[in-house]
Amino acid sequence: MKYQRIRDLREDHDWKQTDVARMLNMSQTGYSKYETGENDIPTRILIELARIYDTSIDYLLGQTNNPKRYK
């Protein structure tokens, strides 16, 4: 599974993979493997990405087209 939405959101913010990797305190290579689907995204990283992009985890995973975060 390719995680297209996290790539799209990153590009919408004009961020490089290194920028997001730094926010997640990880390597660019490790983050890249999430975008390509080579590695599954751990729950703690999904939670942090949802916080960074102010969206829901369901949206990140392509389970909904509604990016609103439930608060």
Distance bins in CASP14 RR format, pairs under 12 A and 6 or more apart:
PFRMAT RR
TARGET T0000
AUTHOR 0000-0000-0000
RMODE 2
METHOD distances of the structure
MODEL  1
1 34 0 0 0 0 0 1 0 0 0 0 0
1 35 0 0 0 0 0 1 0 0 0 0 0
1 36 0 0 0 0 1 0 0 0 0 0 0
1 37 1 0 1 0 0 0 0 0 0 0 0
1 38 0 0 0 0 0 1 0 0 0 0 0
1 39 0 0 0 0 0 1 0 0 0 0 0
1 40 1 0 0 1 0 0 0 0 0 0 0
1 41 0 0 0 0 1 0 0 0 0 0 0
1 60 0 0 0 0 0 1 0 0 0 0 0
1 61 0 0 0 0 1 0 0 0 0 0 0
1 62 0 0 0 0 1 0 0 0 0 0 0
1 63 0 0 0 0 0 1 0 0 0 0 0
2 8 0 0 0 0 0 1 0 0 0 0 0
2 32 0 0 0 0 0 1 0 0 0 0 0
2 33 0 0 0 0 0 1 0 0 0 0 0
2 34 0 0 0 0 1 0 0 0 0 0 0
2 35 1 0 0 1 0 0 0 0 0 0 0
2 36 1 0 0 1 0 0 0 0 0 0 0
2 37 1 0 1 0 0 0 0 0 0 0 0
2 38 0 0 0 0 1 0 0 0 0 0 0
2 39 0 0 0 0 0 1 0 0 0 0 0
2 40 0 0 0 0 0 1 0 0 0 0 0
2 41 0 0 0 0 0 1 0 0 0 0 0
2 61 0 0 0 0 0 1 0 0 0 0 0
2 62 0 0 0 0 0 1 0 0 0 0 0
3 9 0 0 0 0 1 0 0 0 0 0 0
3 10 0 0 0 0 0 1 0 0 0 0 0
3 20 0 0 0 0 0 1 0 0 0 0 0
3 31 0 0 0 0 0 1 0 0 0 0 0
3 32 0 0 0 0 0 1 0 0 0 0 0
3 33 0 0 0 0 1 0 0 0 0 0 0
3 34 1 0 1 0 0 0 0 0 0 0 0
3 35 1 0 1 0 0 0 0 0 0 0 0
3 36 1 0 0 1 0 0 0 0 0 0 0
3 37 1 0 1 0 0 0 0 0 0 0 0
3 38 0 0 0 0 0 1 0 0 0 0 0
3 39 0 0 0 0 1 0 0 0 0 0 0
3 40 0 0 0 0 1 0 0 0 0 0 0
3 41 1 0 0 1 0 0 0 0 0 0 0
3 45 0 0 0 0 0 1 0 0 0 0 0
3 46 0 0 0 0 1 0 0 0 0 0 0
3 49 0 0 0 0 1 0 0 0 0 0 0
3 57 0 0 0 0 0 1 0 0 0 0 0
3 59 0 0 0 0 0 1 0 0 0 0 0
3 60 1 0 0 1 0 0 0 0 0 0 0
3 61 1 0 0 1 0 0 0 0 0 0 0
3 62 0 0 0 0 1 0 0 0 0 0 0
4 10 0 0 0 0 0 1 0 0 0 0 0
4 11 0 0 0 0 0 1 0 0 0 0 0
4 34 0 0 0 0 0 1 0 0 0 0 0
4 35 0 0 0 0 1 0 0 0 0 0 0
4 36 0 0 0 0 1 0 0 0 0 0 0
4 37 0 0 0 0 1 0 0 0 0 0 0
4 59 0 0 0 0 0 1 0 0 0 0 0
4 60 0 0 0 0 1 0 0 0 0 0 0
4 61 0 0 0 0 0 1 0 0 0 0 0
4 62 0 0 0 0 1 0 0 0 0 0 0
5 11 0 0 0 0 0 1 0 0 0 0 0
5 12 0 0 0 0 0 1 0 0 0 0 0
5 34 0 0 0 0 0 1 0 0 0 0 0
5 35 0 0 0 0 1 0 0 0 0 0 0
5 37 0 0 0 0 0 1 0 0 0 0 0
5 41 0 0 0 0 0 1 0 0 0 0 0
5 46 0 0 0 0 0 1 0 0 0 0 0
5 49 0 0 0 0 1 0 0 0 0 0 0
5 50 0 0 0 0 0 1 0 0 0 0 0
5 53 0 0 0 0 1 0 0 0 0 0 0
5 55 0 0 0 0 1 0 0 0 0 0 0
5 56 0 0 0 0 0 1 0 0 0 0 0
5 57 0 0 0 0 0 1 0 0 0 0 0
5 58 0 0 0 0 0 1 0 0 0 0 0
5 59 1 0 0 1 0 0 0 0 0 0 0
5 60 1 0 1 0 0 0 0 0 0 0 0
5 61 1 0 0 1 0 0 0 0 0 0 0
5 62 1 0 1 0 0 0 0 0 0 0 0
5 63 0 0 0 0 0 1 0 0 0 0 0
5 64 0 0 0 0 0 1 0 0 0 0 0
5 65 0 0 0 0 1 0 0 0 0 0 0
5 67 0 0 0 0 1 0 0 0 0 0 0
6 12 0 0 0 0 0 1 0 0 0 0 0
6 13 0 0 0 0 0 1 0 0 0 0 0
6 15 0 0 0 0 0 1 0 0 0 0 0
6 17 0 0 0 0 0 1 0 0 0 0 0
6 20 0 0 0 0 1 0 0 0 0 0 0
6 21 0 0 0 0 0 1 0 0 0 0 0
6 24 0 0 0 0 0 1 0 0 0 0 0
6 31 0 0 0 0 1 0 0 0 0 0 0
6 32 0 0 0 0 0 1 0 0 0 0 0
6 33 0 0 0 0 0 1 0 0 0 0 0
6 34 1 0 0 1 0 0 0 0 0 0 0
6 35 1 0 1 0 0 0 0 0 0 0 0
6 36 0 0 0 0 0 1 0 0 0 0 0
6 37 0 0 0 0 1 0 0 0 0 0 0
6 41 1 0 0 1 0 0 0 0 0 0 0
6 45 0 0 0 0 1 0 0 0 0 0 0
6 46 0 0 0 0 1 0 0 0 0 0 0
6 48 0 0 0 0 0 1 0 0 0 0 0
6 49 1 0 0 1 0 0 0 0 0 0 0
6 50 0 0 0 0 1 0 0 0 0 0 0
6 52 0 0 0 0 1 0 0 0 0 0 0
6 53 0 0 0 0 1 0 0 0 0 0 0
6 55 0 0 0 0 1 0 0 0 0 0 0
6 57 0 0 0 0 0 1 0 0 0 0 0
6 59 0 0 0 0 0 1 0 0 0 0 0
6 60 1 0 1 0 0 0 0 0 0 0 0
6 61 0 0 0 0 1 0 0 0 0 0 0
6 62 0 0 0 0 0 1 0 0 0 0 0
7 13 0 0 0 0 0 1 0 0 0 0 0
7 15 0 0 0 0 0 1 0 0 0 0 0
7 16 0 0 0 0 0 1 0 0 0 0 0
7 17 0 0 0 0 1 0 0 0 0 0 0
7 20 0 0 0 0 1 0 0 0 0 0 0
7 31 0 0 0 0 0 1 0 0 0 0 0
7 32 0 0 0 0 1 0 0 0 0 0 0
7 34 0 0 0 0 1 0 0 0 0 0 0
7 35 1 0 1 0 0 0 0 0 0 0 0
7 36 0 0 0 0 1 0 0 0 0 0 0
7 37 0 0 0 0 0 1 0 0 0 0 0
7 49 0 0 0 0 0 1 0 0 0 0 0
7 53 0 0 0 0 0 1 0 0 0 0 0
7 60 0 0 0 0 0 1 0 0 0 0 0
8 15 0 0 0 0 0 1 0 0 0 0 0
8 35 0 0 0 0 1 0 0 0 0 0 0
8 53 0 0 0 0 1 0 0 0 0 0 0
8 55 0 0 0 0 0 1 0 0 0 0 0
8 59 0 0 0 0 0 1 0 0 0 0 0
8 60 0 0 0 0 0 1 0 0 0 0 0
8 62 0 0 0 0 0 1 0 0 0 0 0
8 67 0 0 0 0 0 1 0 0 0 0 0
9 15 0 0 0 0 1 0 0 0 0 0 0
9 20 0 0 0 0 1 0 0 0 0 0 0
9 35 0 0 0 0 0 1 0 0 0 0 0
9 49 1 0 0 1 0 0 0 0 0 0 0
9 50 0 0 0 0 0 1 0 0 0 0 0
9 52 0 0 0 0 1 0 0 0 0 0 0
9 53 1 0 1 0 0 0 0 0 0 0 0
9 54 0 0 0 0 1 0 0 0 0 0 0
9 55 1 0 0 1 0 0 0 0 0 0 0
9 56 0 0 0 0 0 1 0 0 0 0 0
9 59 0 0 0 0 1 0 0 0 0 0 0
9 60 1 0 0 1 0 0 0 0 0 0 0
9 62 0 0 0 0 0 1 0 0 0 0 0
9 67 0 0 0 0 1 0 0 0 0 0 0
10 16 1 0 0 1 0 0 0 0 0 0 0
10 17 1 0 0 1 0 0 0 0 0 0 0
10 18 0 0 0 0 0 1 0 0 0 0 0
10 19 1 0 0 1 0 0 0 0 0 0 0
10 20 1 0 1 0 0 0 0 0 0 0 0
10 21 0 0 0 0 0 1 0 0 0 0 0
10 23 0 0 0 0 0 1 0 0 0 0 0
10 24 0 0 0 0 0 1 0 0 0 0 0
10 28 0 0 0 0 0 1 0 0 0 0 0
10 31 0 0 0 0 1 0 0 0 0 0 0
10 32 0 0 0 0 0 1 0 0 0 0 0
10 34 0 0 0 0 0 1 0 0 0 0 0
10 35 1 0 0 1 0 0 0 0 0 0 0
10 49 0 0 0 0 1 0 0 0 0 0 0
10 52 0 0 0 0 1 0 0 0 0 0 0
10 53 0 0 0 0 1 0 0 0 0 0 0
10 60 0 0 0 0 0 1 0 0 0 0 0
11 17 0 0 0 0 0 1 0 0 0 0 0
11 19 0 0 0 0 0 1 0 0 0 0 0
11 20 0 0 0 0 0 1 0 0 0 0 0
11 35 0 0 0 0 0 1 0 0 0 0 0
11 53 0 0 0 0 0 1 0 0 0 0 0
12 20 0 0 0 0 0 1 0 0 0 0 0
12 53 0 0 0 0 1 0 0 0 0 0 0
12 55 0 0 0 0 0 1 0 0 0 0 0
12 67 0 0 0 0 0 1 0 0 0 0 0
13 19 0 0 0 0 1 0 0 0 0 0 0
13 20 0 0 0 0 1 0 0 0 0 0 0
13 23 0 0 0 0 0 1 0 0 0 0 0
13 49 0 0 0 0 0 1 0 0 0 0 0
13 52 0 0 0 0 1 0 0 0 0 0 0
13 53 1 0 0 1 0 0 0 0 0 0 0
13 54 0 0 0 0 0 1 0 0 0 0 0
13 55 0 0 0 0 0 1 0 0 0 0 0
14 20 0 0 0 0 0 1 0 0 0 0 0
15 21 0 0 0 0 1 0 0 0 0 0 0
15 22 0 0 0 0 1 0 0 0 0 0 0
15 23 0 0 0 0 1 0 0 0 0 0 0
15 24 0 0 0 0 0 1 0 0 0 0 0
15 28 0 0 0 0 0 1 0 0 0 0 0
15 31 0 0 0 0 0 1 0 0 0 0 0
15 35 0 0 0 0 0 1 0 0 0 0 0
15 49 0 0 0 0 0 1 0 0 0 0 0
15 52 0 0 0 0 1 0 0 0 0 0 0
15 53 0 0 0 0 0 1 0 0 0 0 0
16 22 0 0 0 0 1 0 0 0 0 0 0
16 23 0 0 0 0 0 1 0 0 0 0 0
16 28 0 0 0 0 1 0 0 0 0 0 0
16 31 0 0 0 0 0 1 0 0 0 0 0
16 32 0 0 0 0 0 1 0 0 0 0 0
16 35 0 0 0 0 0 1 0 0 0 0 0
17 23 0 0 0 0 0 1 0 0 0 0 0
17 24 0 0 0 0 0 1 0 0 0 0 0
17 26 0 0 0 0 0 1 0 0 0 0 0
17 27 0 0 0 0 1 0 0 0 0 0 0
17 28 1 0 1 0 0 0 0 0 0 0 0
17 29 0 0 0 0 1 0 0 0 0 0 0
17 30 0 0 0 0 1 0 0 0 0 0 0
17 31 1 0 1 0 0 0 0 0 0 0 0
17 32 1 0 1 0 0 0 0 0 0 0 0
17 33 0 0 0 0 0 1 0 0 0 0 0
17 34 0 0 0 0 1 0 0 0 0 0 0
17 35 1 0 0 1 0 0 0 0 0 0 0
17 36 0 0 0 0 0 1 0 0 0 0 0
18 24 0 0 0 0 0 1 0 0 0 0 0
18 26 0 0 0 0 0 1 0 0 0 0 0
18 27 0 0 0 0 1 0 0 0 0 0 0
18 28 1 0 1 0 0 0 0 0 0 0 0
18 29 0 0 0 0 1 0 0 0 0 0 0
18 30 0 0 0 0 0 1 0 0 0 0 0
18 31 0 0 0 0 1 0 0 0 0 0 0
18 32 0 0 0 0 1 0 0 0 0 0 0
19 26 0 0 0 0 0 1 0 0 0 0 0
19 28 0 0 0 0 1 0 0 0 0 0 0
19 31 0 0 0 0 1 0 0 0 0 0 0
19 52 0 0 0 0 0 1 0 0 0 0 0
20 26 0 0 0 0 1 0 0 0 0 0 0
20 27 0 0 0 0 0 1 0 0 0 0 0
20 28 0 0 0 0 1 0 0 0 0 0 0
20 30 0 0 0 0 0 1 0 0 0 0 0
20 31 1 0 1 0 0 0 0 0 0 0 0
20 32 0 0 0 0 1 0 0 0 0 0 0
20 34 0 0 0 0 1 0 0 0 0 0 0
20 35 0 0 0 0 1 0 0 0 0 0 0
20 41 0 0 0 0 0 1 0 0 0 0 0
20 45 0 0 0 0 0 1 0 0 0 0 0
20 48 0 0 0 0 1 0 0 0 0 0 0
20 49 1 0 0 1 0 0 0 0 0 0 0
20 52 1 0 0 1 0 0 0 0 0 0 0
20 53 0 0 0 0 1 0 0 0 0 0 0
21 27 1 0 1 0 0 0 0 0 0 0 0
21 28 1 0 1 0 0 0 0 0 0 0 0
21 29 0 0 0 0 1 0 0 0 0 0 0
21 30 1 0 0 1 0 0 0 0 0 0 0
21 31 1 1 0 0 0 0 0 0 0 0 0
21 32 0 0 0 0 1 0 0 0 0 0 0
21 33 0 0 0 0 0 1 0 0 0 0 0
21 34 0 0 0 0 1 0 0 0 0 0 0
21 35 0 0 0 0 0 1 0 0 0 0 0
21 45 0 0 0 0 0 1 0 0 0 0 0
21 48 0 0 0 0 0 1 0 0 0 0 0
21 49 0 0 0 0 0 1 0 0 0 0 0
21 52 0 0 0 0 0 1 0 0 0 0 0
22 28 0 0 0 0 1 0 0 0 0 0 0
22 31 0 0 0 0 1 0 0 0 0 0 0
22 52 0 0 0 0 0 1 0 0 0 0 0
23 31 0 0 0 0 1 0 0 0 0 0 0
23 45 0 0 0 0 0 1 0 0 0 0 0
23 48 1 0 0 1 0 0 0 0 0 0 0
23 49 0 0 0 0 1 0 0 0 0 0 0
23 51 0 0 0 0 1 0 0 0 0 0 0
23 52 1 0 1 0 0 0 0 0 0 0 0
23 53 0 0 0 0 0 1 0 0 0 0 0
24 30 0 0 0 0 1 0 0 0 0 0 0
24 31 1 0 0 1 0 0 0 0 0 0 0
24 32 0 0 0 0 0 1 0 0 0 0 0
24 34 0 0 0 0 1 0 0 0 0 0 0
24 41 0 0 0 0 0 1 0 0 0 0 0
24 42 0 0 0 0 0 1 0 0 0 0 0
24 44 0 0 0 0 1 0 0 0 0 0 0
24 45 1 0 0 1 0 0 0 0 0 0 0
24 46 0 0 0 0 0 1 0 0 0 0 0
24 47 0 0 0 0 0 1 0 0 0 0 0
24 48 1 0 1 0 0 0 0 0 0 0 0
24 49 1 0 0 1 0 0 0 0 0 0 0
24 51 0 0 0 0 0 1 0 0 0 0 0
24 52 0 0 0 0 1 0 0 0 0 0 0
25 31 0 0 0 0 0 1 0 0 0 0 0
25 44 0 0 0 0 0 1 0 0 0 0 0
25 45 0 0 0 0 0 1 0 0 0 0 0
25 48 0 0 0 0 1 0 0 0 0 0 0
26 32 0 0 0 0 0 1 0 0 0 0 0
26 33 0 0 0 0 0 1 0 0 0 0 0
26 34 0 0 0 0 1 0 0 0 0 0 0
26 39 0 0 0 0 0 1 0 0 0 0 0
26 41 0 0 0 0 0 1 0 0 0 0 0
26 42 0 0 0 0 0 1 0 0 0 0 0
26 44 0 0 0 0 0 1 0 0 0 0 0
26 45 0 0 0 0 1 0 0 0 0 0 0
26 48 0 0 0 0 0 1 0 0 0 0 0
26 49 0 0 0 0 0 1 0 0 0 0 0
27 33 0 0 0 0 1 0 0 0 0 0 0
27 34 0 0 0 0 0 1 0 0 0 0 0
27 39 0 0 0 0 0 1 0 0 0 0 0
28 34 0 0 0 0 0 1 0 0 0 0 0
28 35 0 0 0 0 0 1 0 0 0 0 0
29 35 0 0 0 0 0 1 0 0 0 0 0
29 36 0 0 0 0 0 1 0 0 0 0 0
29 38 0 0 0 0 0 1 0 0 0 0 0
29 39 0 0 0 0 0 1 0 0 0 0 0
30 36 0 0 0 0 1 0 0 0 0 0 0
30 37 0 0 0 0 0 1 0 0 0 0 0
30 38 0 0 0 0 1 0 0 0 0 0 0
30 39 1 0 0 1 0 0 0 0 0 0 0
30 40 0 0 0 0 0 1 0 0 0 0 0
30 41 0 0 0 0 0 1 0 0 0 0 0
30 42 0 0 0 0 0 1 0 0 0 0 0
30 45 0 0 0 0 0 1 0 0 0 0 0
31 37 0 0 0 0 0 1 0 0 0 0 0
31 38 0 0 0 0 0 1 0 0 0 0 0
31 39 0 0 0 0 1 0 0 0 0 0 0
31 41 0 0 0 0 1 0 0 0 0 0 0
31 42 0 0 0 0 0 1 0 0 0 0 0
31 45 0 0 0 0 1 0 0 0 0 0 0
31 48 0 0 0 0 0 1 0 0 0 0 0
31 49 0 0 0 0 1 0 0 0 0 0 0
31 52 0 0 0 0 0 1 0 0 0 0 0
32 38 1 0 0 1 0 0 0 0 0 0 0
32 39 0 0 0 0 1 0 0 0 0 0 0
33 39 1 0 1 0 0 0 0 0 0 0 0
33 40 0 0 0 0 1 0 0 0 0 0 0
33 41 0 0 0 0 1 0 0 0 0 0 0
33 42 0 0 0 0 0 1 0 0 0 0 0
33 45 0 0 0 0 0 1 0 0 0 0 0
34 40 1 0 0 1 0 0 0 0 0 0 0
34 41 1 0 1 0 0 0 0 0 0 0 0
34 42 0 0 0 0 1 0 0 0 0 0 0
34 45 1 0 0 1 0 0 0 0 0 0 0
34 46 0 0 0 0 1 0 0 0 0 0 0
34 48 0 0 0 0 0 1 0 0 0 0 0
34 49 0 0 0 0 1 0 0 0 0 0 0
34 60 0 0 0 0 0 1 0 0 0 0 0
34 61 0 0 0 0 0 1 0 0 0 0 0
35 41 0 0 0 0 1 0 0 0 0 0 0
35 45 0 0 0 0 0 1 0 0 0 0 0
35 49 0 0 0 0 0 1 0 0 0 0 0
35 60 0 0 0 0 0 1 0 0 0 0 0
37 61 0 0 0 0 0 1 0 0 0 0 0
39 45 0 0 0 0 1 0 0 0 0 0 0
40 46 0 0 0 0 1 0 0 0 0 0 0
40 61 0 0 0 0 0 1 0 0 0 0 0
41 47 0 0 0 0 1 0 0 0 0 0 0
41 48 0 0 0 0 1 0 0 0 0 0 0
41 49 1 0 0 1 0 0 0 0 0 0 0
41 50 0 0 0 0 0 1 0 0 0 0 0
41 57 0 0 0 0 1 0 0 0 0 0 0
41 60 0 0 0 0 1 0 0 0 0 0 0
41 61 0 0 0 0 1 0 0 0 0 0 0
42 48 0 0 0 0 1 0 0 0 0 0 0
42 49 0 0 0 0 0 1 0 0 0 0 0
42 57 0 0 0 0 0 1 0 0 0 0 0
43 49 0 0 0 0 0 1 0 0 0 0 0
43 50 0 0 0 0 0 1 0 0 0 0 0
43 57 0 0 0 0 1 0 0 0 0 0 0
43 60 0 0 0 0 0 1 0 0 0 0 0
43 61 0 0 0 0 0 1 0 0 0 0 0
44 50 0 0 0 0 0 1 0 0 0 0 0
44 51 0 0 0 0 0 1 0 0 0 0 0
44 57 0 0 0 0 0 1 0 0 0 0 0
45 51 0 0 0 0 0 1 0 0 0 0 0
45 52 0 0 0 0 0 1 0 0 0 0 0
45 57 0 0 0 0 0 1 0 0 0 0 0
45 60 0 0 0 0 1 0 0 0 0 0 0
46 52 0 0 0 0 0 1 0 0 0 0 0
46 53 0 0 0 0 0 1 0 0 0 0 0
46 55 0 0 0 0 0 1 0 0 0 0 0
46 56 0 0 0 0 0 1 0 0 0 0 0
46 57 1 0 1 0 0 0 0 0 0 0 0
46 58 0 0 0 0 0 1 0 0 0 0 0
46 59 0 0 0 0 0 1 0 0 0 0 0
46 60 1 0 0 1 0 0 0 0 0 0 0
46 61 1 0 0 1 0 0 0 0 0 0 0
46 62 0 0 0 0 0 1 0 0 0 0 0
46 63 0 0 0 0 0 1 0 0 0 0 0
47 53 0 0 0 0 0 1 0 0 0 0 0
47 55 0 0 0 0 0 1 0 0 0 0 0
47 56 0 0 0 0 0 1 0 0 0 0 0
47 57 1 0 0 1 0 0 0 0 0 0 0
47 60 0 0 0 0 1 0 0 0 0 0 0
47 69 0 0 0 0 0 1 0 0 0 0 0
48 54 0 0 0 0 0 1 0 0 0 0 0
48 55 0 0 0 0 0 1 0 0 0 0 0
48 57 0 0 0 0 0 1 0 0 0 0 0
48 60 0 0 0 0 0 1 0 0 0 0 0
49 55 0 0 0 0 1 0 0 0 0 0 0
49 56 0 0 0 0 0 1 0 0 0 0 0
49 57 0 0 0 0 1 0 0 0 0 0 0
49 59 0 0 0 0 0 1 0 0 0 0 0
49 60 1 0 1 0 0 0 0 0 0 0 0
49 61 0 0 0 0 0 1 0 0 0 0 0
49 69 0 0 0 0 0 1 0 0 0 0 0
50 56 1 0 0 1 0 0 0 0 0 0 0
50 57 1 0 1 0 0 0 0 0 0 0 0
50 58 0 0 0 0 1 0 0 0 0 0 0
50 59 1 0 0 1 0 0 0 0 0 0 0
50 60 1 0 0 1 0 0 0 0 0 0 0
50 61 0 0 0 0 1 0 0 0 0 0 0
50 67 0 0 0 0 1 0 0 0 0 0 0
50 68 0 0 0 0 0 1 0 0 0 0 0
50 69 1 0 0 1 0 0 0 0 0 0 0
50 70 0 0 0 0 0 1 0 0 0 0 0
50 71 0 0 0 0 0 1 0 0 0 0 0
51 57 0 0 0 0 0 1 0 0 0 0 0
51 60 0 0 0 0 0 1 0 0 0 0 0
51 69 0 0 0 0 1 0 0 0 0 0 0
51 71 0 0 0 0 0 1 0 0 0 0 0
52 60 0 0 0 0 0 1 0 0 0 0 0
52 69 0 0 0 0 0 1 0 0 0 0 0
53 59 0 0 0 0 1 0 0 0 0 0 0
53 60 1 0 0 1 0 0 0 0 0 0 0
53 67 0 0 0 0 1 0 0 0 0 0 0
53 68 0 0 0 0 0 1 0 0 0 0 0
53 69 0 0 0 0 1 0 0 0 0 0 0
54 60 0 0 0 0 0 1 0 0 0 0 0
54 67 0 0 0 0 1 0 0 0 0 0 0
54 68 0 0 0 0 1 0 0 0 0 0 0
54 69 1 0 1 0 0 0 0 0 0 0 0
54 70 0 0 0 0 0 1 0 0 0 0 0
54 71 0 0 0 0 0 1 0 0 0 0 0
55 61 0 0 0 0 0 1 0 0 0 0 0
55 62 0 0 0 0 0 1 0 0 0 0 0
55 63 0 0 0 0 0 1 0 0 0 0 0
55 64 0 0 0 0 1 0 0 0 0 0 0
55 65 0 0 0 0 0 1 0 0 0 0 0
55 66 0 0 0 0 1 0 0 0 0 0 0
55 67 1 0 1 0 0 0 0 0 0 0 0
55 68 1 0 0 1 0 0 0 0 0 0 0
55 69 1 0 1 0 0 0 0 0 0 0 0
55 70 0 0 0 0 0 1 0 0 0 0 0
55 71 0 0 0 0 0 1 0 0 0 0 0
56 62 0 0 0 0 1 0 0 0 0 0 0
56 63 0 0 0 0 1 0 0 0 0 0 0
56 64 1 0 0 1 0 0 0 0 0 0 0
56 65 0 0 0 0 0 1 0 0 0 0 0
56 66 1 0 0 1 0 0 0 0 0 0 0
56 67 1 0 0 1 0 0 0 0 0 0 0
56 68 1 0 0 1 0 0 0 0 0 0 0
56 69 1 0 1 0 0 0 0 0 0 0 0
56 70 1 0 0 1 0 0 0 0 0 0 0
56 71 0 0 0 0 1 0 0 0 0 0 0
57 63 0 0 0 0 1 0 0 0 0 0 0
57 64 0 0 0 0 1 0 0 0 0 0 0
57 67 0 0 0 0 0 1 0 0 0 0 0
57 69 0 0 0 0 1 0 0 0 0 0 0
57 70 0 0 0 0 1 0 0 0 0 0 0
58 64 1 0 1 0 0 0 0 0 0 0 0
58 65 0 0 0 0 1 0 0 0 0 0 0
58 66 0 0 0 0 1 0 0 0 0 0 0
58 67 0 0 0 0 1 0 0 0 0 0 0
58 68 0 0 0 0 1 0 0 0 0 0 0
58 69 0 0 0 0 1 0 0 0 0 0 0
58 70 0 0 0 0 1 0 0 0 0 0 0
59 65 1 0 0 1 0 0 0 0 0 0 0
59 66 1 0 0 1 0 0 0 0 0 0 0
59 67 1 0 1 0 0 0 0 0 0 0 0
59 68 1 0 0 1 0 0 0 0 0 0 0
59 69 0 0 0 0 1 0 0 0 0 0 0
59 70 0 0 0 0 0 1 0 0 0 0 0
60 66 0 0 0 0 0 1 0 0 0 0 0
60 67 0 0 0 0 1 0 0 0 0 0 0
60 69 0 0 0 0 0 1 0 0 0 0 0
61 67 0 0 0 0 0 1 0 0 0 0 0
64 70 0 0 0 0 0 1 0 0 0 0 0
END
